[in-house]
Amino acid sequence: MAHKNKTLATALALLLGTLGAHRFYLHGAVDRLGLLHASSLPLSALLYSKVDGIHTFYALLPMLISSIAAFIGALVIGLSPDDKWDARFNAGSGKQSRSNWPLAVLLVLTLLVGTTVLIATISRLFDLMYTGGAYG
């Protein structure tokens, strides 16, 4: 069994989590949640191209929800203790994980980007729902 790197899994969740890259890295190519993440891009494209008069924000909403879930996943992965990580993903690899400062930097970036996306999504959704998009 190959050793699964916690820092790499966190980076994949931060950078390519919308497409489910972290799920495929950890669980293989047939992971159901990874496929759900990956389906957010074609679903957004389908909504944008086939639904007449749809606001761009609503078409991008599946991707935004997927990215927010990926940011939460990055935090869960990055904050899990090394011994529990090894017990779950590296039981047969013979190596032990050691988290270093790059993981801490990734977690800070995840919090920065994730909270920005979450707050922007909530505020834009409320703007569109309650004012009809009066603020932009």
C-alpha positions in Angstrom: 0.0 0.0 0.0 1.3 3.4 -0.9 1.9 6.1 1.8 -0.7 8.9 1.7 0.8 12.3 2.4 -1.4 14.5 4.6 0.2 17.7 3.3 -0.4 16.7 -0.3 -4.0 15.7 0.5 -4.6 19.1 2.1 -3.1 20.9 -0.8 -5.2 19.0 -3.3 -8.4 19.8 -1.3 -7.4 23.5 -1.2 -6.4 23.8 -4.9 -8.4 21.2 -6.7 -11.1 20.2 -4.2 -13.9 21.5 -6.4 -13.0 18.7 -8.8 -12.6 16.1 -6.0 -8.8 15.6 -6.5 -8.3 15.1 -2.7 -11.0 12.4 -2.6 -9.6 10.5 -5.6 -6.1 10.7 -4.1 -7.3 9.3 -0.7 -10.0 6.8 -1.8 -9.4 5.9 -5.4 -11.1 6.7 -8.7 -14.5 5.3 -7.8 -15.1 7.4 -4.7 -18.7 8.6 -4.7 -18.1 11.9 -3.0 -15.2 12.6 -5.4 -17.5 11.9 -8.3 -20.1 14.3 -6.8 -17.4 17.0 -6.6 -16.3 16.3 -10.1 -19.9 16.5 -11.4 -20.2 20.1 -10.1 -18.3 21.5 -13.1 -20.4 19.9 -15.8 -23.6 20.6 -13.8 -22.7 24.3 -13.7 -21.9 24.4 -17.4 -25.2 22.6 -18.2 -27.2 25.0 -16.1 -25.5 28.0 -17.7 -26.0 26.8 -21.2 -29.5 25.2 -21.0 -31.5 27.4 -18.6 -32.6 30.6 -20.3 -32.2 33.7 -18.2 -30.4 32.1 -15.3 -28.2 34.4 -13.3 -24.6 33.5 -13.5 -24.4 33.1 -9.7 -27.0 30.5 -9.7 -25.3 28.6 -12.5 -22.0 28.6 -10.5 -23.7 27.6 -7.2 -22.9 23.9 -7.6 -19.2 24.7 -8.0 -19.3 27.1 -5.0 -21.0 24.5 -2.8 -18.4 21.9 -3.9 -15.5 24.3 -3.2 -16.9 25.1 0.3 -17.2 21.4 1.1 -13.6 20.9 -0.2 -12.3 23.7 2.1 -14.0 22.0 5.0 -12.4 18.7 3.9 -9.0 20.4 3.7 -9.4 21.5 7.3 -10.5 18.1 8.5 -7.6 16.4 6.7 -5.0 18.9 7.8 -6.1 19.1 11.5 -6.3 15.3 11.9 -3.5 14.0 14.3 -0.7 12.2 12.5 -1.3 8.9 14.4 -5.0 8.8 13.5 -4.1 9.7 9.9 -1.6 6.8 9.7 -4.1 4.4 11.2 -6.7 5.3 8.7 -4.7 5.8 5.4 -1.2 4.4 6.0 -1.8 1.2 8.0 0.2 -1.0 5.6 2.8 1.5 4.3 5.3 1.1 7.1 6.0 4.8 7.2 4.9 7.4 9.8 3.6 10.9 8.9 5.2 14.0 10.3 3.4 17.3 9.8 5.7 20.3 9.3 5.2 24.0 8.7 4.0 23.7 5.1 0.8 22.0 6.4 0.3 25.0 8.8 0.7 27.4 5.9 -1.8 25.4 3.9 -4.3 25.5 6.8 -4.0 29.2 7.2 -4.5 29.7 3.4 -7.5 27.3 3.5 -9.1 29.4 6.3 -8.4 32.6 4.4 -9.7 31.5 1.1 -12.5 29.3 2.5 -14.0 32.0 4.7 -13.8 34.5 2.0 -15.6 32.3 -0.5 -18.2 31.3 2.2 -19.0 34.9 3.2 -19.1 36.1 -0.4 -21.4 33.3 -1.4 -23.8 33.9 1.5 -23.9 37.6 1.0 -24.4 37.4 -2.8 -27.2 34.8 -2.3 -29.0 37.0 0.2 -28.5 40.0 -2.1 -30.1 38.1 -5.0 -32.9 36.6 -2.9 -34.0 39.6 -0.9 -33.1 42.6 -3.1 -33.1 41.1 -6.6 -29.5 41.9 -7.0 -29.7 45.6 -6.1 -26.1 45.6 -4.9 -24.5 44.3 -8.0 
